[in-house]
Amino acid sequence: MVSQRRRAFALMEVVIAGIILAIGLGSIVSLAARALMDQQRGERAVMAAALLDELLASVIVDGPEEWPKLHNLSGSCDPPWADFEYQVDIEKAEPGAPCDVVAIVRDPVGREFRVATRVALRLGDEPNPERQPSEQLDRQGYFDAKESESNGTK
């Protein structure tokens, strides 16, 4: 009689251990699937950010007035990212004021990434105007002055 109880108890232990093991393995598989989906979502977000950066850089290079003449305002991105779509909205500004530019990229699953900025108009015909500050900066002198101020107050 005692041996049958022990066998029944051993069988119950095996069944309970199997259930606990199944729950644990199910949780691990679920977490792995979730991690894979999150990784894919992150990869699409990084790619969308790179495409947005490329769009805005081209608006800056060509200028907000010339960009719509040279490029489509919306469409599919170039291969190998043809499954991403883009849209660029440029709101013209008054003379002397920057234009409002909104770039939107949609990933293959429909998530939308958007960046809004302001881009100044290109002035003149010179493609690469010389850009220098009106007066030279003395960075070393600035840091030396900051250091002597912090040493003097200690």
Kinemage of the C-alpha trace (Angstrom):
@kinemage 1
@onewidth
@group {chain A} dominant
@subgroup {mainchain}
@vectorlist {calphas} color= white
{ca met a 1} P 0.000 0.000 0.000
{ca val a 2} L 2.798 2.378 0.865
{ca ser a 3} L 4.613 1.666 -2.385
{ca gln a 4} L 1.500 2.542 -4.438
{ca arg a 5} L 1.253 5.872 -2.578
{ca arg a 6} L 4.884 6.602 -3.320
{ca arg a 7} L 4.383 5.744 -6.989
{ca ala a 8} L 1.311 7.977 -7.168
{ca phe a 9} L 3.195 10.772 -5.408
{ca ala a 10} L 6.163 10.344 -7.780
{ca leu a 11} L 3.809 10.443 -10.773
{ca met a 12} L 2.189 13.627 -9.445
{ca glu a 13} L 5.643 15.196 -9.000
{ca val a 14} L 6.547 14.344 -12.595
{ca val a 15} L 3.261 15.789 -13.912
{ca ile a 16} L 3.666 19.004 -11.882
{ca ala a 17} L 7.328 19.340 -12.961
{ca gly a 18} L 6.260 18.866 -16.581
{ca ile a 19} L 3.637 21.596 -16.263
{ca ile a 20} L 6.146 23.994 -14.675
{ca leu a 21} L 8.685 23.170 -17.396
{ca ala a 22} L 6.086 23.759 -20.136
{ca ile a 23} L 5.145 27.136 -18.618
{ca gly a 24} L 8.826 28.128 -18.409
{ca leu a 25} L 9.598 27.084 -21.978
{ca gly a 26} L 6.460 28.824 -23.227
{ca ser a 27} L 7.573 32.010 -21.494
{ca ile a 28} L 11.043 31.790 -23.024
{ca val a 29} L 9.657 31.268 -26.531
{ca ser a 30} L 7.249 34.180 -26.038
{ca leu a 31} L 10.057 36.459 -24.830
{ca ala a 32} L 12.270 35.458 -27.773
{ca ala a 33} L 9.494 36.253 -30.258
{ca arg a 34} L 8.869 39.588 -28.561
{ca ala a 35} L 12.579 40.438 -28.616
{ca leu a 36} L 12.746 39.634 -32.338
{ca met a 37} L 9.760 41.905 -33.072
{ca asp a 38} L 11.292 44.718 -31.002
{ca gln a 39} L 14.594 44.337 -32.845
{ca gln a 40} L 12.863 44.542 -36.223
{ca arg a 41} L 10.908 47.607 -35.077
{ca gly a 42} L 14.156 49.227 -33.937
{ca glu a 43} L 15.858 48.472 -37.251
{ca arg a 44} L 12.975 50.088 -39.151
{ca ala a 45} L 13.130 53.145 -36.849
{ca val a 46} L 16.875 53.539 -37.424
{ca met a 47} L 16.391 53.237 -41.179
{ca ala a 48} L 13.536 55.775 -41.112
{ca ala a 49} L 15.749 58.191 -39.154
{ca ala a 50} L 18.513 57.808 -41.736
{ca leu a 51} L 16.057 58.397 -44.588
{ca leu a 52} L 14.667 61.498 -42.822
{ca asp a 53} L 18.195 62.810 -42.373
{ca glu a 54} L 18.918 62.247 -46.062
{ca leu a 55} L 15.705 64.031 -47.100
{ca leu a 56} L 16.388 67.069 -44.923
{ca ala a 57} L 20.018 67.218 -46.024
{ca ser a 58} L 18.933 67.285 -49.661
{ca val a 59} L 16.471 70.109 -48.891
{ca ile a 60} L 19.298 72.064 -47.270
{ca val a 61} L 21.713 71.413 -50.152
{ca asp a 62} L 19.254 72.248 -52.936
{ca gly a 63} L 17.428 74.940 -50.991
{ca pro a 64} L 13.736 74.909 -50.076
{ca glu a 65} L 12.748 76.849 -53.210
{ca glu a 66} L 14.583 74.583 -55.678
{ca trp a 67} L 13.973 71.228 -53.983
{ca pro a 68} L 10.344 70.776 -55.175
{ca lys a 69} L 11.478 71.518 -58.749
{ca leu a 70} L 14.183 68.833 -58.604
{ca his a 71} L 12.435 66.114 -56.560
{ca asn a 72} L 8.995 64.609 -56.025
{ca leu a 73} L 7.298 65.805 -52.856
{ca ser a 74} L 6.181 62.244 -52.068
{ca gly a 75} L 6.779 58.702 -53.224
{ca ser a 76} L 8.738 55.561 -52.499
{ca cys a 77} L 12.334 55.717 -51.369
{ca asp a 78} L 15.090 54.492 -53.653
{ca pro a 79} L 16.052 50.786 -53.587
{ca pro a 80} L 16.899 48.924 -51.405
{ca trp a 81} L 14.411 50.856 -49.251
{ca ala a 82} L 11.598 50.940 -51.792
{ca asp a 83} L 9.154 49.642 -49.189
{ca phe a 84} L 9.546 52.932 -47.262
{ca glu a 85} L 7.503 55.941 -48.405
{ca tyr a 86} L 8.343 59.605 -47.936
{ca gln a 87} L 6.589 62.943 -48.063
{ca val a 88} L 8.084 66.427 -47.799
{ca asp a 89} L 5.995 69.527 -47.098
{ca ile a 90} L 7.683 72.890 -47.602
{ca glu a 91} L 5.778 75.955 -46.474
{ca lys a 92} L 7.048 79.050 -48.234
{ca ala a 93} L 8.080 81.890 -45.993
{ca glu a 94} L 8.222 85.625 -46.354
{ca pro a 95} L 11.411 86.990 -47.897
{ca gly a 96} L 14.231 86.842 -45.368
{ca ala a 97} L 12.484 84.271 -43.152
{ca pro a 98} L 13.229 80.533 -43.093
{ca cys a 99} L 10.785 78.034 -44.631
{ca asp a 100} L 9.027 75.445 -42.486
{ca val a 101} L 9.946 71.956 -43.703
{ca val a 102} L 8.234 68.751 -42.559
{ca ala a 103} L 9.668 65.396 -43.674
{ca ile a 104} L 7.649 62.216 -43.117
{ca val a 105} L 8.761 58.625 -43.654
{ca arg a 106} L 6.407 55.640 -43.369
{ca asp a 107} L 7.864 52.188 -42.777
{ca pro a 108} L 6.531 48.992 -44.391
{ca val a 109} L 4.130 48.310 -41.494
{ca gly a 110} L 2.666 51.823 -41.613
{ca arg a 111} L 4.425 53.529 -38.691
{ca glu a 112} L 5.058 57.188 -39.396
{ca phe a 113} L 8.231 59.073 -38.500
{ca arg a 114} L 8.178 62.844 -38.816
{ca val a 115} L 10.677 65.688 -38.426
{ca ala a 116} L 9.866 69.380 -38.656
{ca thr a 117} L 12.526 72.053 -39.024
{ca arg a 118} L 13.181 75.435 -40.559
{ca val a 119} L 15.488 75.908 -43.513
{ca ala a 120} L 16.770 79.269 -44.683
{ca leu a 121} L 16.555 80.219 -48.331
{ca arg a 122} L 19.707 80.011 -50.408
{ca leu a 123} L 20.835 83.483 -51.354
{ca gly a 124} L 22.861 84.215 -54.454
{ca asp a 125} L 24.191 81.957 -57.177
{ca glu a 126} L 27.363 80.886 -55.432
{ca pro a 127} L 27.032 77.141 -54.707
{ca asn a 128} L 29.341 77.113 -51.687
{ca pro a 129} L 29.549 80.560 -50.149
{ca glu a 130} L 32.354 81.202 -47.706
{ca arg a 131} L 30.973 81.057 -44.186
{ca gln a 132} L 33.131 82.589 -41.503
{ca pro a 133} L 32.293 84.343 -38.262
{ca ser a 134} L 32.482 88.123 -38.323
{ca glu a 135} L 35.255 88.025 -35.715
{ca gln a 136} L 37.731 85.296 -34.855
{ca leu a 137} L 37.002 83.168 -31.832
{ca asp a 138} L 39.681 82.729 -29.187
{ca arg a 139} L 38.599 79.410 -27.735
{ca gln a 140} L 41.745 78.823 -25.727
{ca gly a 141} L 41.480 82.272 -24.162
{ca tyr a 142} L 37.830 81.613 -23.323
{ca phe a 143} L 38.648 78.341 -21.561
{ca asp a 144} L 41.637 79.867 -19.780
{ca ala a 145} L 39.411 82.674 -18.478
{ca lys a 146} L 36.783 80.177 -17.295
{ca glu a 147} L 39.451 78.099 -15.568
{ca ser a 148} L 40.969 81.110 -13.787
{ca glu a 149} L 37.461 82.201 -12.667
{ca ser a 150} L 36.730 78.761 -11.220
{ca asn a 151} L 40.159 78.635 -9.506
{ca gly a 152} L 39.676 82.091 -8.061
{ca thr a 153} L 36.295 81.267 -6.499
{ca lys a 154} L 37.509 78.081 -4.786
